[in-house]
């Protein structure tokens, strides 16, 4: 998916929730200018650090940004980001996700600042 298309999905979802760019920025811990850049496709999102937080703020799954099936496996989004032109079977995606998810989880836990951010976000969102 092109950065512009991705940004348009963010904007459409944000607007459907009646949320301003300032409100979304506050929920995900960035400034409004970066939200604007995301929506215009001028800034890419880090699928490991930022995408799960963005998805929670917009009350959707990570996979929603990538397909209409609403795939909620963050690892699938990560695979699609790194291999955008490769068509994976559902079985292959599951196999790769099974490998990637523990790595991503350990990465978050190993970074105290990132771990704190995720924990605080989960408390705020009621998870």
C-alpha positions, 0 to 999 in steps of 0.5 A, a space after each residue: 500500500 502506498 503511503 498516501 493510501 495509508 494516510 487516507 485510511 487514517 484520515 477517513 477513520 479519524 474523521 468517522 470517529 469525529 476525532 480531530 488531528 490534535 485529539 489523535 496526536 494526543 492519543 498516540 503521543 506525537 504532535 499534530 504536524 506529524 499526524 498531518 504528515 501521516 495523512 498526506 503520505 509524507 511520513 511513514 509509520 513504524 509498524 512495530 512501534 507506532 502502528 499498534 498504538 495508532 490502531 488502538 487510538 483509532 479503535 481498529 485492528 492493525 490489519 485493517 490498514 492493509 486489507 478489508 478482511 480486518 486481519 488483526 495480526 500485527 505480524 502480518 502487517 509487518 510482513 506486508 510492509 517488508 515484502 509489499 510485492 509478494 503474495 503470501 498464502 494465509 498459511 505462509 503468513 501464519 507461519 511467519 507471524 508465529 516467528 515474528 510475534 515473539 521477537 516483536 514482543 521481546 523488543 518492546 519488553 527490552 526497551 523500557 521507554 517503549 514498554 512503559 508507553 505500551 503499558 500506559 496506553 493499555 491502561 488508558 484504553 482499558 485493555 
